[in-house]
Amino acid sequence: MLSIYGDESHDSKKQRAFVVAGLLGDAGQWAALKSPWADRTGGAVFHAADCESGYGDFRGIAKQDRTRLHIDLTRSLANSGVIGWGLGIDLAGCRRAFPDMLPTHVYCSGFLRTLDFLLAKAHSTKPLEPVEIVFDRHRETEHDSGLLFKYAREGGGWEDQGILPAGIRFAARTEIGIQAADLWARELMKFLDGSVFSKDYVPRPQWTTLIGTRRFGGDLQFAEYFEDMKLKMPALEDQTGMSRAEYLAWLQRKRRQDNQSNRITYMMEVAADDRIPK
């Protein structure tokens, strides 16, 4: 059994950088991570942002102890053999190009892209093994994540559908796989944030440790990416048969409001119609 654990990370005000990232490993690799992780935390629930800032369960713990814990857990992740990938989005650049973007759009985009990459990696393993997909529990995105998974699964975009689960599972941070995904997502977010908004940015030791394994990486979408995407939208609408005008007409026919779930449902219906033999 292969397992994918995923989480999101963003700057404190959700104005600059947003990341969805995941980890993929087999049973042996996850065992190699979870045992030393649990020993090092003593069973406490690790949350990267709280550990850095001294909030939540880390309030009252000396900064040097929190930093050492963070670095030690990063080394456990690096030594485990699991791979990590994620999508980082320059929020300011994205909003300038697409001011009508809904708040959860960046999560949905990152969720699909991250799964697409990690499932391709899962498909390359021999022999093929079934995959479980577990993401951190977020009330505002769980429903849309489930819809997107169904949309991508039914669309046939992923190879060897037999290895895919019927759906994705959402777990609390007590699950070590989620804690590890949180750490990786945080490092990718900090790298993106520093690269875009700080002239004097120096990568953190945690980032250097993970990247040094050559098993961790991702895509970073800067403002130029979104400006280019905006120029390509007319051609993309022609290619997919989806357009804002058609979507607004669909909302009126269905008597629905514009939200992320309905945008996904609209895509699913158009895709389903395309699959019907003419």
N, C-alpha and C positions, 0 to 999 in steps of 0.2 A: 504493500500500500504506500503510495506517495501522498504527501500532505502539503497543501499550500495554506499558509497563514498570511493574512493581510491586514493592513491598518492604514490610517491616514495621518498626516501631520501638517501643521500650518503655523504661521507666525501668530503671535498672541492676539492680534487684531483682525486676522484674516484679510489683510489688505495687500500683502506682498507676495507670499509664496505658499503654494499648496501642493501637497504630494500624496499620492496613493502608492504604496509599495507592498511587496509581498516576498515571502520566502518559500522555497521549494526544497523538500528533502525526502529521503526514504525513511523507513522505520529506524534503521540503524543510525542514520545521521541525526534524526530528531532525538533518539535516546542519548547520543553523544553530547547533545546540547542540553537537554532538559535535566539530566542528573547533576552536572556541575553548576548549572544555573540555580537549581533549587538549593544546593548546598551553600552557594555564595549568598543568596538572598535570605536564607533561613526560612524559606516559605513565604516571605513577605511579597506583596504584589508590586512589581517594578513598573513605574511609569516614567519615561525619560524626561518629560518636561518638568514634572514635579521633582525628580531627582536633581536636575540641574538647578532649579530655582529654590529648592527647600520648602516646597509647598506640600499639602496633603500629608501622606504618611511619612514624608521626609522632613517635615517641620521639626526644627530643633536638632537636626543632625548636622555636624560640622561640615563645611564645604569640602574640605580635603577628603573626608570619609565618603561623601556623596560622589565626588569625582573618581575616587579609587574604585568604588562599586561600579560606576558606569564603565570605566576602562576595563575592569576585570570581566564584566559581562560581555563587553564587545569582543574581548579575546576568546571567550567561550564560543561566541557566535562564529568568529573567524575560524576557529579550530574544528568546528563541527562537521564541515563538509557541505552544509546546505548552501544554496545559491540564493542571491537576492537581486531583485529588479524593481524599478518603480518609474513612475511618470511624475515629473515636476513641472508645475505651471506657474509662469509669471502672471500673477493675478491682475496687476495693474495693466500690463500689456494686453491681456485677454479682454478685460473690460473696455479698454479704449476701442478695440476692434469690434467687439460685440456687446454693446451697452444693454441689449435686451436679454443677455444671458441670465438664466435663473440661478439662484444661489447654489443649488446642488449639481449644476451642470459639470463643474470641474471634477467633482467626486466621481460622477458617472463616467466621464471620459477617462479618468485615471484608473478606475475600476476595470473597465473593459480592456484598456491597453495593457495593464499589468497582468490580467488573467491571460490575455492572448499570448504574451511573451512566455509566461511560465508554463502554460499548457503546451506550447510548442516544445519547450524543453522537456516536459514530461513525455511527450510523444516520441522524443528522440531516444528515450531509454530502452534498453533491450535486456530482457523481454519487457513488453509493455505491462504496466501495473495500473490498477484502478487508482483514481485520484479523489481525495476528499478536499473540499475547499471550505476554509473557515475564516471568516472576517470578524473584526471587532464589532461589538454590538453598538450601533448608533441608531436611535429611533428614527431620526429624520432621513436616513438613507437606506434602511433595510428593505423597505418595500420596493424602492426603485432598483436596488441591487438585484433583488429577486427577479424583477421584470426583465432587466438587462441580461441576466444570465439565461433566462428562458428565450429571449429574443435571439441571442447569439447561438445558443444550443440548437434551437429549431431551425435557424438559418443555415446550418450546415457549414459554418465558417471554421469550425474546429475539427481537426482530423480525429479518426478513431473514437467516435462518440461513445463506443462501448466502455471506455475507461472513465467517462465523465459521470459524476453523481447526478441523481435526479434534480438536485437543487443544492444550494449552498447553505452552510450552517453559520449561525452567528453565536459568538461566545463572549463571555465576560473576560476581563483582564486577569482573572485568576488562572487562566490557561497560559502556560509558559510560552507556547507558540505565538500567542497574541502579544505577550510582553516583548518577545524577541522581534516580532514584526514592527512593533512600536519603536523600538530602539533603532532599527534600520531605517524606518520612515523618517524618524527625527534627524538622523544623520544626513539623509538625502535632502531633506528640507533645509537644514542649516547650510549645506553646501550651496544650494540654489540661492537662498536668501543672501548669503555672503557674497556670492559671485555677482549678483545683480546690483545689490544696494550698498556694498562696501568696497571702496577703492583699496583698502588696506587688509582685505580679508586673507587670513591664513587658515588653511584647512586644519580641522581639529585632529588630535591623535586618533580618536575613534574612527573618523573618516579614513585616515591614512591606513589604519590597520585593516579595515574591511576592503578597501580598494586594492590594497597590496596582495590580497588573496587571488585577485583576478576572477573572482566568482560573483562580484557585486557590481552593479552598474544600473544605468537607466537612461531615459530620454529627458532632456530639459527643453521645454517649450518657452522661448523668449518672445518678446513683443513682435519681432520680425516674422516669426512663424505665423502669428495670428493675422498680421496684416496681409501676408501672402495667402492665407486661407480665405480671408474675406474676398480677395480678388478672384479666387477660384470658385466661390460659392455658386454663381450662375451655372457654370459647367457641371458642378457637382449635383445641383438640383435637377438638371436635365438628365444626368446619368442615372440618378436614383428614382426619379419620378416623385420626389418629395420637394415641396417648396413651402415657404411661409404662407403664401396666399392659399394654397391647397389645405394647409394645416388649419388656418383660420376658418375656412369653409367647413372643414371636418368638425371643428369645435361647434360651429353653429348647428350643423346637422345633428350632432350627438347631444347638443345642449349641455356642453361641458365647459369648465373653466380652464384657462391656460395654467398648467403646472407641469412639473417634470414627469410625473407619472403619465399624464395624458400625452405628453410629447413622445414618450417611449411607446405607449399603446398605439399611437398613430403610426409610428415607424413599423411596429409589429404587423399592423393591418395591411400597410402597403406592401411589406415584404411577403406576407402570406398571399396576397392577391397575385404577386409576381410569380409565386411558386405554383399557382393553379394552371394546369395545361390549357392553352388557348386553342 
